[in-house]
Amino acid sequence: MDTDLPDLLALLDLTPLDEDRFQGESRNIVGPRIFGGQVIGQALAAASRTVAARPAHSLQAYFLRPGDVREPVIYRVERVRDGGTFSTRRVVAEQRDRPIFDMSVSFHQAEQGPEHQTATFEAPDPEELDTEQAITAAYLEGEDISENFRAALLRRKPIEIRPVTRRHPLRPEKSAPVRQAWLRATGLDSDDPLLHQAMLAYVSDHSLMGAALLPHGVTFLSRDMQVASLDHTLWFHRPVRLDDWLFYDMESPIATGGRGFTRGRIFNRSGELVASVAQEGLIRQQS
């Protein structure tokens, strides 16, 4: 199903049920299961509603059960601690009275301190690159697939993505476990820092686990593969803006025991490291 920026903004605009309970709607983005980034973004939005004037600096999440896109999600926030400069929240996402997701979030009041950065990146400017849809459309020319499947592969997304590394969605070749892309929420008109954080949490789950599949010549579409996110950690180092280009540098240093480990670095266009990501996922080959 196509998803545009207004759809994502609506997903992140939760309905308060009481002081610490919120309801989020679901949307069919990748099939009958809820896209993990949706739950991460909504859970962060729920936690942020209970904290005053402190942005998030880290979150640690676990995916417990697949979410059903046909059902709304209830987010229960526990106010674990409010200190002088830090606040901690726990969020449990539920469907049909069963937990599907558990996340801890730490918020930190902005302050000054020592600064250094060793991380850098090199990549073509985003204006020099094709969009993800254009690249996929070129790969699909001449492929004998149904129009519904073609439309699903070419569906619109709320975040504009311009890949640096490319792979054929149906006939991938083995390659180094590295993925890189530029990201931007085209047309976003908001200065709300919490909204920008929730949107980054949403998109940070996109393509990350795919880096662990590259050395094996498979994708999420491979029929003999079962792929699912198990956990997700995100650190915010600096304020983020999704209305300008961000560079997402992803790699998978190891896969073993049916699990793939991936990590990512997110830079703004000036070269500042604004966020770091780590994720482990199930990559089970089925007989």
Backbone torsions as a table, in degrees:
resi	resn	phi	psi	omega
1	MET	NA	136.2	175.7
2	ASP	-63.3	141.8	176.6
3	THR	-134.2	119.5	179.8
4	ASP	-104.1	172.0	-177.9
5	LEU	-55.2	-44.0	177.8
6	PRO	-58.9	-32.1	177.4
7	ASP	-65.0	-42.9	179.0
8	LEU	-66.1	-42.4	178.2
9	LEU	-60.7	-37.6	177.7
10	ALA	-67.9	-38.1	177.8
11	LEU	-62.3	-35.6	-176.7
12	LEU	-86.7	-6.0	178.2
13	ASP	-93.0	85.8	-172.5
14	LEU	-75.5	153.9	175.9
15	THR	-93.8	118.9	178.2
16	PRO	-71.7	131.2	176.0
17	LEU	-99.4	-32.9	168.4
18	ASP	-159.9	-164.2	-174.2
19	GLU	-59.5	-35.2	-173.1
20	ASP	-126.3	17.8	177.7
21	ARG	-131.0	136.2	-176.4
22	PHE	-138.2	152.8	177.8
23	GLN	-117.0	131.4	175.9
24	GLY	-117.0	139.7	176.9
25	GLU	-81.3	164.2	179.9
26	SER	-117.8	159.5	-179.8
27	ARG	-142.9	139.5	179.9
28	ASN	-75.0	99.9	-177.9
29	ILE	-106.4	-44.8	-176.5
30	VAL	-125.5	19.7	-179.2
31	GLY	124.2	-161.7	-175.4
32	PRO	-70.2	-17.4	178.3
33	ARG	-92.8	145.0	179.2
34	ILE	-68.3	134.9	174.6
35	PHE	-62.6	130.3	-175.9
36	GLY	-58.0	-37.1	179.4
37	GLY	-61.2	-30.9	177.6
38	GLN	-62.6	-45.6	-177.1
39	VAL	-68.6	-39.8	178.0
40	ILE	-61.4	-48.5	-179.2
41	GLY	-62.5	-43.8	179.9
42	GLN	-67.7	-39.0	178.8
43	ALA	-64.3	-39.8	177.5
44	LEU	-66.7	-39.4	177.5
45	ALA	-62.1	-40.1	178.8
46	ALA	-64.4	-47.5	179.9
47	ALA	-61.5	-40.5	-177.8
48	SER	-63.6	-27.9	179.6
49	ARG	-65.8	-17.9	-175.7
50	THR	-104.9	7.2	-178.2
51	VAL	-124.7	134.8	-178.0
52	ALA	-100.1	122.5	168.1
53	ALA	58.5	32.4	174.4
54	ARG	-133.7	118.4	176.7
55	PRO	-75.2	157.9	175.6
56	ALA	-71.2	145.5	172.6
57	HIS	-118.4	-16.9	175.8
58	SER	-161.8	153.9	173.9
59	LEU	-145.5	147.5	177.8
60	GLN	-131.8	119.3	-172.8
61	ALA	-125.9	149.9	174.9
62	TYR	-127.6	131.8	174.6
63	PHE	-89.8	117.3	-173.3
64	LEU	-96.6	-40.5	179.6
65	ARG	-144.7	154.8	174.1
66	PRO	-62.9	139.3	175.6
67	GLY	-90.5	149.5	-177.4
68	ASP	-101.7	119.3	-177.1
69	VAL	-67.0	-14.3	-179.6
70	ARG	-80.0	-9.4	-175.1
71	GLU	-120.2	144.6	170.7
72	PRO	-69.2	165.8	-179.9
73	VAL	-116.4	133.4	176.8
74	ILE	-99.6	128.9	-179.4
75	TYR	-111.4	118.4	178.0
76	ARG	-104.4	121.9	-177.0
77	VAL	-103.4	129.4	174.5
78	GLU	-106.5	125.5	-179.6
79	ARG	-85.8	88.9	-173.4
80	VAL	-69.1	-45.3	-175.5
81	ARG	-162.2	142.0	168.9
82	ASP	-128.3	107.1	179.5
83	GLY	-102.0	-165.4	-178.0
84	GLY	-65.1	-38.9	-179.8
85	THR	-130.2	-11.4	-179.2
86	PHE	-120.3	146.6	171.4
87	SER	-130.2	142.7	179.9
88	THR	-123.6	135.8	177.9
89	ARG	-131.8	147.7	170.6
90	ARG	-115.9	135.8	-179.3
91	VAL	-125.2	128.9	174.1
92	VAL	-115.8	125.1	177.1
93	ALA	-96.8	134.5	-175.5
94	GLU	-130.4	147.7	167.0
95	GLN	-135.5	135.0	-178.5
96	ARG	52.2	39.9	177.0
97	ASP	64.2	20.4	176.8
98	ARG	-122.7	135.7	179.3
99	PRO	-69.7	133.9	176.1
100	ILE	-113.3	-10.1	-170.1
101	PHE	-163.4	141.5	-179.6
102	ASP	-136.5	132.7	-176.3
103	MET	-145.0	138.4	170.0
104	SER	-107.9	138.5	-179.2
105	VAL	-129.9	136.5	174.8
106	SER	-115.0	133.6	179.2
107	PHE	-113.3	145.5	-175.5
108	HIS	-136.4	126.9	175.4
109	GLN	-66.3	133.3	-176.8
110	ALA	-59.1	134.9	177.1
111	GLU	-153.0	169.1	-178.6
112	GLN	-94.4	151.5	177.7
113	GLY	-170.9	179.7	178.4
114	PRO	-59.7	146.6	-179.0
115	GLU	-133.4	139.0	168.3
116	HIS	-156.6	159.9	176.6
117	GLN	-152.8	126.4	176.3
118	THR	-104.6	-19.5	-176.2
119	ALA	-71.1	135.7	176.3
120	THR	-138.8	171.1	174.9
121	PHE	-148.7	157.6	172.4
122	GLU	-130.7	130.5	-179.5
123	ALA	-162.5	155.0	173.4
124	PRO	-61.8	152.6	174.8
125	ASP	-62.5	146.6	-178.1
126	PRO	-59.8	-31.5	-179.8
127	GLU	-65.2	-18.5	179.7
128	GLU	-86.9	-5.4	-172.3
129	LEU	-110.6	154.1	174.4
130	ASP	-80.9	158.2	175.9
131	THR	-73.1	161.2	178.5
132	GLU	-58.8	-40.7	-179.7
133	GLN	-64.0	-41.4	-179.7
134	ALA	-65.5	-40.3	178.9
135	ILE	-64.6	-46.3	-179.2
136	THR	-64.0	-40.9	179.7
137	ALA	-60.2	-39.6	178.8
138	ALA	-65.5	-40.7	178.5
139	TYR	-64.6	-32.5	-174.1
140	LEU	-85.4	-6.1	178.7
141	GLU	-60.5	125.7	179.1
142	GLY	83.5	-4.5	178.9
143	GLU	-76.2	136.2	-179.1
144	ASP	-86.9	82.2	179.2
145	ILE	-132.5	161.1	-178.9
146	SER	-70.4	157.5	179.1
147	GLU	-66.3	-33.3	177.6
148	ASN	-64.6	-42.7	179.3
149	PHE	-66.4	-41.5	178.2
150	ARG	-60.6	-44.8	-179.9
151	ALA	-63.0	-37.4	179.1
152	ALA	-65.2	-40.4	179.9
153	LEU	-70.5	-25.4	-177.5
154	LEU	-104.2	13.8	-176.1
155	ARG	-59.2	147.3	176.5
156	ARG	-72.4	148.2	179.4
157	LYS	-125.6	154.2	-175.5
158	PRO	-72.5	-20.1	178.5
159	ILE	-110.2	126.4	176.9
160	GLU	-71.2	129.7	-177.5
161	ILE	-122.8	129.8	175.7
162	ARG	-123.6	97.4	-175.7
163	PRO	-67.2	142.5	169.2
164	VAL	-90.1	-46.0	175.3
165	THR	-94.1	141.4	-176.2
166	ARG	-121.4	153.5	173.8
167	ARG	-151.7	147.2	177.4
168	HIS	-73.9	127.0	-176.1
169	PRO	-68.2	-23.3	-176.3
170	LEU	-107.8	-27.2	-178.5
171	ARG	-131.9	67.4	-176.9
172	PRO	-72.1	146.4	173.6
173	GLU	-104.3	152.9	178.5
174	LYS	-64.1	136.7	-178.6
175	SER	-153.4	174.3	179.0
176	ALA	-61.6	146.1	-176.4
177	PRO	-78.1	61.8	-177.6
178	VAL	-134.8	133.6	173.2
179	ARG	-131.5	141.5	179.4
180	GLN	-140.1	142.2	-179.7
181	ALA	-159.7	152.5	169.3
182	TRP	-94.0	144.2	-177.7
183	LEU	-130.3	144.7	175.4
184	ARG	-161.2	141.1	173.5
185	ALA	-93.3	89.6	-175.9
186	THR	-65.6	126.5	177.9
187	GLY	90.3	2.1	179.4
188	LEU	-68.5	130.5	-179.2
189	ASP	-129.2	79.6	179.7
190	SER	-157.0	140.3	175.1
191	ASP	-105.5	10.9	-178.9
192	ASP	-72.3	110.4	-177.6
193	PRO	-63.8	-30.6	179.9
194	LEU	-70.0	-34.5	176.4
195	LEU	-66.0	-43.4	178.7
196	HIS	-62.6	-37.9	177.5
197	GLN	-66.1	-43.7	-179.7
198	ALA	-64.4	-36.5	179.0
199	MET	-69.6	-38.0	176.7
200	LEU	-66.2	-39.1	176.6
201	ALA	-59.4	-40.6	178.6
202	TYR	-60.3	-52.5	-172.8
203	VAL	-78.7	-17.4	-179.2
204	SER	-64.7	-19.1	178.8
205	ASP	-87.3	-7.5	-176.8
206	HIS	-80.2	123.6	173.2
207	SER	74.3	-8.6	-173.6
208	LEU	-62.5	-50.5	-179.0
209	MET	-66.4	-22.4	178.6
210	GLY	-61.4	-24.3	178.3
211	ALA	-63.4	-32.1	-179.8
212	ALA	-74.1	-14.8	-178.7
213	LEU	-91.5	-21.0	-172.5
214	LEU	-58.2	-42.2	-178.4
215	PRO	-67.9	-11.6	-174.5
216	HIS	-107.2	0.8	176.7
217	GLY	64.4	36.4	178.3
218	VAL	-131.9	165.7	175.8
219	THR	-135.7	179.5	175.8
220	PHE	-60.2	-22.9	-177.4
221	LEU	-85.6	-9.5	-179.3
222	SER	-64.6	127.4	-171.5
223	ARG	-66.9	-25.4	-177.2
224	ASP	-93.7	10.5	-178.4
225	MET	-114.6	135.9	170.5
226	GLN	-111.0	115.7	-174.9
227	VAL	-125.1	129.9	179.9
228	ALA	-156.2	140.9	176.2
229	SER	-71.1	138.3	177.3
230	LEU	-104.3	-41.0	179.1
231	ASP	-149.8	169.0	-176.6
232	HIS	-157.1	127.1	177.4
233	THR	-124.2	137.1	-177.6
234	LEU	-137.9	129.9	175.7
235	TRP	-115.4	130.3	174.7
236	PHE	-98.4	115.8	-179.5
237	HIS	-91.8	-35.0	-178.0
238	ARG	-139.4	164.9	173.0
239	PRO	-57.5	142.9	-177.9
240	VAL	-117.1	149.6	176.0
241	ARG	-131.6	118.1	178.3
242	LEU	-86.5	-7.1	178.3
243	ASP	-83.6	2.0	171.7
244	ASP	-128.5	164.1	-174.0
245	TRP	-65.3	136.5	170.3
246	LEU	-120.0	143.2	178.9
247	PHE	-103.7	124.5	-177.2
248	TYR	-109.1	112.5	-178.2
249	ASP	-108.4	112.8	-173.3
250	MET	-118.7	144.9	176.3
251	GLU	-149.8	159.5	175.8
252	SER	-125.9	101.8	-177.3
253	PRO	-74.8	-18.4	-177.8
254	ILE	-159.4	146.2	166.8
255	ALA	-136.9	130.6	-179.3
256	THR	-164.6	151.7	176.4
257	GLY	64.4	26.6	-179.3
258	GLY	79.7	10.0	179.2
259	ARG	-128.9	142.1	175.8
260	GLY	-114.4	135.2	178.2
261	PHE	-105.6	131.6	-179.5
262	THR	-132.3	154.5	176.0
263	ARG	-145.4	156.6	-177.4
264	GLY	-143.7	154.4	174.9
265	ARG	-124.2	135.5	-177.8
266	ILE	-119.8	121.4	-177.4
267	PHE	-113.8	150.0	167.4
268	ASN	-84.8	175.3	-173.2
269	ARG	-67.7	-20.0	177.7
270	SER	-79.6	-5.1	179.3
271	GLY	94.5	3.9	178.1
272	GLU	-79.9	134.7	174.9
273	LEU	-76.2	114.7	-175.9
274	VAL	-102.2	-22.4	-179.0
275	ALA	-159.3	155.5	174.6
276	SER	-129.8	149.1	-174.5
277	VAL	-135.0	146.5	170.0
278	ALA	-141.4	145.1	-177.8
279	GLN	-152.6	144.0	170.2
280	GLU	-120.6	140.5	-177.8
281	GLY	-140.2	158.2	175.7
282	LEU	-76.5	126.9	172.3
283	ILE	-131.0	79.3	-173.3
284	ARG	-96.8	126.5	176.2
285	GLN	-90.3	121.2	-175.6
286	GLN	-97.8	140.6	-179.7
287	SER	-81.5	NA	NA
